[in-house]
Amino acid sequence: MKRVPAHPHMQNGSHVADERQALERHLGTLQAILRELEDLNEQKEAVYARYRHLYRPFAQPWRKGKWWLWFFALGTGTFFVIPLIMSLFSSLLPDVADPSSTMAYALTILFLPPIVAIVGATVIKHQYNRRLLPGKNARIRHTNQATRARVEQEAAPEVAALDQRIQEISDSYSDFGYVGFFPDRYLNSADVRRCWNFVRDHRAFSVQQAINLLEEELHRSRMENFQAAQLAEQERARRTAQVGNLMNAFGQIQLHQDLRDIRDRL
C-alpha cells in the first residue's frame, strides 16, 4: 500500500511543536540551575550572618536631637549657675536694691542661658561631627577588619564547600550552552520560570516572545500597584545581581587558572 506523504502544514506544525518542547526543557533546566545558585548564595550569606553580631556598627553624626539635648543641658545649667556665681561675688556687685542693678540681673538671667545654650550646642555638635566622629569610626573600621579576618577563617570550611558547589553549577551553566541564551537583565529563577510558563502554555514559542510577555506583565503590575511593583523589581534586581556576581566571580577564577596553565606549559 502506497504511503501518503504528510501535508506540509502538518510537518511545519510538528516542527514548531518540537521546537517549543525543546525550549520548554531548556528553560526548565535553566530555571533549576538559577534556583540552585540562588539557594547556595543564600546559604553562603546565612553562614556570614551568624557572625554579624560580632561587628561594631559605625557611629552616626549628631543631628538635631543631640543639638536640642545639649541646648537644654547648657541652658538649664547656665540658668542655675548664674545665681550661684552672683552670690559668690555679691560683694563686688552694686547694691541689689539699686533698680539698675536689679534690671541687669534680671536681663542676665533671662538672656544669657539661651545664648550660651545656642552657641555651646552648635560648637559641641560641630566639633563632634568634624573632629571626634572620623577618628571614632576609623577605630571601629580597624576593629571590624580584624573581626572580618577572624570570621573568614572560622567560616572557611562551610564557605569552601558552598563555593565548590557553586563552581559546579556555574560549569553546568556553561556546559549546557546557556551563555547568551537568555538576556542577562532577566537572568533569575523567578523571571525564567514565568517565561517557562508562557512556553508551556503555548503563549510563546521563542525566548523573545516570552520576554515580551514578561515585560507586559511587569508593566501591568507597575500600573496596578506601584509600591508592590517597586518591591518586586528590587527583589528581581537582587536575584539577578546575585547570579551575575557569582558567574563573574567564578569566570574570573577560571580565566586566571587557564592563564596559569598556559604559562606553566610554556
Backbone hydrogen bonds, N-H to C=O, Kabsch-Sander energy under -0.5 kcal/mol:
donor,donor_aa,acceptor,acceptor_aa,energy
11,Q,7,H,-2.2
12,N,8,P,-2.6
13,G,9,H,-2.4
14,S,10,M,-2.2
15,H,11,Q,-2.2
16,V,12,N,-2.5
17,A,13,G,-2.2
18,D,14,S,-2.3
19,E,15,H,-2.2
20,R,16,V,-2.5
21,Q,17,A,-2.5
22,A,18,D,-2.4
23,L,19,E,-2.4
24,E,20,R,-2.5
25,R,21,Q,-2.3
26,H,22,A,-2.4
27,L,23,L,-2.7
28,G,24,E,-2.2
29,T,25,R,-2.6
30,L,26,H,-2.6
31,Q,27,L,-2.6
32,A,28,G,-1.8
33,I,29,T,-2.3
34,L,30,L,-2.6
35,R,31,Q,-2.4
36,E,32,A,-2.1
37,L,33,I,-2.2
38,E,34,L,-2.6
39,D,35,R,-2.4
40,L,36,E,-2.6
41,N,37,L,-2.2
42,E,38,E,-2.2
43,Q,39,D,-2.2
44,K,40,L,-2.2
45,E,41,N,-2.4
46,A,42,E,-2.1
47,V,43,Q,-1.7
48,Y,44,K,-1.6
49,A,45,E,-2.1
50,R,46,A,-1.1
50,R,47,V,-0.6
51,Y,48,Y,-1.4
52,R,49,A,-1.2
54,L,51,Y,-1.8
55,Y,52,R,-1.4
67,W,63,R,-1.9
68,W,64,K,-2.8
69,L,65,G,-1.8
70,W,66,K,-2.5
71,F,67,W,-2.4
72,F,68,W,-2.5
73,A,69,L,-2.1
74,L,70,W,-2.9
75,G,71,F,-2.6
76,T,72,F,-2.6
77,G,73,A,-2.3
78,T,74,L,-2.7
79,F,75,G,-2.0
80,F,76,T,-1.6
81,V,77,G,-2.0
82,I,78,T,-2.3
84,L,80,F,-0.9
85,I,81,V,-2.6
86,M,82,I,-2.7
87,S,83,P,-2.2
88,L,84,L,-1.8
89,F,85,I,-2.0
90,S,87,S,-0.9
92,L,89,F,-1.4
93,L,89,F,-0.6
93,L,90,S,-0.9
98,D,95,D,-1.9
102,T,98,D,-2.3
103,M,99,P,-2.4
104,A,100,S,-2.3
105,Y,101,S,-2.5
106,A,102,T,-2.2
107,L,103,M,-2.5
108,T,104,A,-2.3
109,I,105,Y,-2.3
110,L,106,A,-2.0
111,F,107,L,-2.9
112,L,108,T,-1.8
115,I,111,F,-1.6
116,V,112,L,-2.8
117,A,113,P,-2.5
118,I,114,P,-2.6
119,V,115,I,-2.5
120,G,116,V,-2.5
121,A,117,A,-2.5
122,T,118,I,-1.9
123,V,119,V,-2.5
124,I,120,G,-2.6
125,K,121,A,-2.3
126,H,122,T,-2.3
127,Q,123,V,-2.6
128,Y,124,I,-2.3
129,N,125,K,-2.4
130,R,126,H,-2.4
131,R,127,Q,-2.3
132,L,127,Q,-1.5
133,L,128,Y,-3.2
135,G,131,R,-0.7
136,K,132,L,-2.2
137,N,133,L,-2.6
138,A,134,P,-2.0
139,R,135,G,-1.9
140,I,136,K,-1.9
141,R,137,N,-2.7
142,H,138,A,-2.1
143,T,139,R,-2.2
144,N,140,I,-2.6
145,Q,141,R,-2.1
146,A,142,H,-1.8
147,T,143,T,-2.1
148,R,144,N,-2.7
149,A,145,Q,-2.0
150,R,146,A,-1.8
151,V,147,T,-2.6
152,E,148,R,-2.9
153,Q,149,A,-1.6
154,E,150,R,-2.3
155,A,151,V,-3.0
156,A,152,E,-0.6
159,V,155,A,-2.6
160,A,156,A,-2.8
161,A,157,P,-1.7
162,L,158,E,-1.9
163,D,159,V,-2.9
164,Q,160,A,-2.1
165,R,161,A,-1.8
166,I,162,L,-2.6
167,Q,163,D,-2.4
168,E,164,Q,-2.0
169,I,165,R,-2.3
170,S,166,I,-2.6
171,D,167,Q,-2.2
172,S,168,E,-1.9
173,Y,169,I,-2.1
174,S,170,S,-1.7
175,D,171,D,-3.2
176,F,172,S,-2.5
177,G,174,S,-1.5
178,Y,173,Y,-2.0
181,F,178,Y,-1.8
182,F,178,Y,-0.7
186,Y,183,P,-1.2
187,L,184,D,-1.5
188,N,186,Y,-2.3
192,V,188,N,-2.3
193,R,189,S,-2.2
194,R,190,A,-1.8
195,C,191,D,-2.2
196,W,192,V,-2.5
197,N,193,R,-2.2
198,F,194,R,-1.8
199,V,195,C,-2.1
200,R,196,W,-2.7
201,D,197,N,-2.3
202,H,199,V,-1.5
203,R,198,F,-2.8
204,A,198,F,-1.1
210,A,206,S,-2.1
211,I,207,V,-2.6
212,N,208,Q,-2.3
213,L,209,Q,-2.2
214,L,210,A,-2.3
215,E,211,I,-2.6
216,E,212,N,-2.0
217,E,213,L,-2.1
218,L,214,L,-2.5
219,H,215,E,-2.5
220,R,216,E,-2.3
221,S,217,E,-2.4
222,R,218,L,-2.2
223,M,219,H,-2.0
224,E,220,R,-2.1
225,N,221,S,-2.5
229,A,225,N,-2.3
230,Q,226,F,-2.2
231,L,227,Q,-2.0
232,A,228,A,-2.4
233,E,229,A,-2.5
234,Q,230,Q,-2.2
235,E,231,L,-2.1
236,R,232,A,-2.4
237,A,233,E,-2.6
238,R,234,Q,-2.3
239,R,235,E,-2.5
240,T,236,R,-2.6
241,A,237,A,-2.5
242,Q,238,R,-2.3
243,V,239,R,-2.3
244,G,240,T,-2.7
245,N,241,A,-2.9
246,L,242,Q,-2.3
247,M,243,V,-2.6
248,N,244,G,-2.6
249,A,245,N,-2.7
250,F,246,L,-2.3
251,G,247,M,-1.9
252,Q,248,N,-2.4
253,I,249,A,-1.9
254,Q,250,F,-2.2
255,L,251,G,-2.3
256,H,252,Q,-2.5
257,Q,253,I,-2.1
258,D,254,Q,-2.5
259,L,255,L,-2.3
260,R,256,H,-2.1
261,D,257,Q,-2.2
262,I,258,D,-2.3
263,R,259,L,-2.4
264,D,260,R,-2.4
265,R,261,D,-2.1
266,L,262,I,-1.7
